[in-house]
């Protein structure tokens, strides 16, 4: 469960970074030089191409967050079911 939460938080941070980068890039003039980090190297690219790549990456990340959220919900359901079963087996009243 903690791994799912950590993954989701990491992806949500990357989405926020992408949003900020897109916001800044859209304010930059079309003819401005734009550089993209590729590993340890900065590569000059066309502004529109970088925007397109960022939007595609953000779309993928949004989809990944939804998948993680579903996994998280299923895991919570399983844990709740296991907890209820355990409480019944031990004769513990869950509302007490």
Secondary structure by P-SEA (a helix, b strand, c coil): caaaaaaaaaaaaaaaaaaaaaaaaaacccccbbbbbcccbbbbbbaaaaaaaaaaaaaaaaaaaaaaaaaaaaaaaaaaaaaaaaaaaacccccc
